[in-house]
Amino acid sequence: MGEAGKISWLGSLRAVPAKWRRRSRAERALLLEAFILLGVARAGVLLLPMRWLTRSLGRHMQEDQSRVTPACMRTARMVGGAVRSAAGWTPWGSVCLPQAAAAKWMLKRRNIPATVYLGVMKDESRPEKLAAHAWVRCGEFILTGAKGHQQYTVVSKFS
């Protein structure tokens, strides 16, 4: 991070206490859970074989088609929002895969069905390389990794 980025990041920290106080108790709990699970997921991505990490995401090549109740959908959207929000505040890289894992784990704890997708596409800047992406779907809604997910070819899914 450059000097300007550090100053901007530190400056934005001043707004954190006021934002925190405006959140409900449930939102605060979800944010803390998301922050912790993002750290666990990032450590898992760095330290564990991928097959171990993917076992925690559910059944391989299964897609959940369960109907989600409106109450569960509200909770799922809150989980997705908490994961995306907390990802912006972690001092480590909380990119798509840790976000997808954290969201899936949080949903599983609440018995809310969801599917994690792993996709690839050719990297336009380096055609010899592949770009990868992960996202989570609950019902008809993409909770994490929605931006650009349509460009990727699904190579694996977990439910």
N, C-alpha and C positions, 0 to 999 in steps of 0.2 A: 504494500500500500504506500503510495506517495505521501509527501508531506501535506499536500492539500487534502488528500483523502482522510488522513489522520485527524486533521483539524475539523473537517466536516463531520466525521464520525463522533469525535469528542463533543462537538457542539450539539449534535443531535441527542447526546446523552442527557443534556440538561432538561429536555422535554419529557424524559422517561417517567419521573415521579408523577407528573400531572396526568399523563396518559394512563399510568398504572392505577391511580386513584379513581379515574372515570370508569374503569372496567368493573364488572360485577364479580362477585366471589367465584362464580362458576367459570367465568372467562379467565380469571387469574389462575385458577387451578389447572385449567386446560393448557394455558401458556407455560406454566412451570413443568407440567408433565411433558409437553411437546419439547421444551428446551432440553430436558434431561434425556428423553428418548432420541432426540437428534444427535446428542453426544454419544449415546450407546450405539446408534446406527452408524455414525461416522467411524467410531472405533471398530465396529464389526466389519465395515467395508475395507478398512485398512489392514486389519489383523487376521480376519477369518477367511477360510476358503469360501468362495461364492456359494458352493452347494450347502454349506452350513447356514449361511445367512438366508438363502432362499427357502430352506426348510421352515424357517420361522414365519414365512409369509403365507403359507397355506399349501394346498394340494397343487402340484405342478400340472400345467396345461388344463386347468379347470377354470371355468368362468362362472361367476355367481350371477344367476338370473333371478334371484329371489326378489319378491316385491318388498319394498321398504316402506314401512309406515311413515306417515308425515312426522310423527314425533322423532323417530329414528333418523329421518332425513335431516331434520333441524339439528339434531346432535351431530350427525356426520358433517354437515356444513360447518358447524362450530369447530369440530376437530380439524377439518381442512384449513379453516381460517387461522386457527391457533398454530398449526404446524407451519404454514406459510409465514405468519407473522414472526414466530420465534426463530425461523430460519434466517431472517434478516438481522437478527441480533446475536447470533452465535459467533464467537471469535474464530471458529473453524469453518471450513467449507461445508455448508449444508445444501448441497445441490440436490438434484432430483431423486437419486437413489436413497440417500438418508431420509429425505422427506417422505418418500413413498413408504419406506419401512416403518418410520415413526407413525405415520397416519394409519397404516394397516394394523400395527400393534395396538394403537389406541382404540381403533374400531373393534378389534377382536375382543379387547377387554370389556367392551360394552355390548358384545353379542350383536354387532351390526355387520351384516354381510357386505363385502367389498371385494374387488378384484384389483390386483397389482399387475400392470403390464410393463414389459421390458421390450423396447423397440430399437431398431437400428436404421440408419440411412447413410448414404454416401456423403462424406463431408465435402461440401462444395469448394471450400478453400484448399483442400488437399484430397483429390479424388482417390488416391491410393489408401486413404484412411476411412474408417467408419465412425460415425457419430452415434452415440447411444443416448437413450432417454428412458425415464421411468415415470409412470403416472398411476394414480389410483382412481378407480371409478366405483361409486356407490349409487345404485339405482341407475338413473340416467345422467347423473351429475359427476363431472371430473373434479375431484377434491384437490389434488396436487398435480403439478406438471401439465396443466391444461394447455398452456401456450405452446403451439406448434406440434402438439402430439399427433395430429393427423398426418404429418409428413413422414412419420416413422412407420416402418414395417414391424408388426408385432412378431417377436421371435420366441417369447415366453410369456406365460401368464400364471398367476397364482391366486387361488381362491380359498 
